[in-house]
Amino acid sequence: MPGRFEGLTDTQGKILQPLLPQNPPKNLKGKPHIPWRKICNSLFWILITGSR
């Protein structure tokens, strides 16, 4: 049975922060960068809940 995921806590986010690349400079063209925490929450939600 798939689990339940409520999102990363502040402590977990602080642990992951040094492992992730820095945000790109804001003067680049294209789509704006999505915060890494939001990306990680999305990936963990898919992995834990078994969603497709």
QUITAZI-V957419 format. One record per run of one state. SS is the DSSP state (H for helix, E for strand, - for the rest). FROM is the first residue (numbers start at 1). TO is the last residue. If there is no record, write none. Layout:
SS FROM TO
SS FROM TO
This chain:
- 1 9
H 10 17
- 18 35
H 36 49
- 50 52
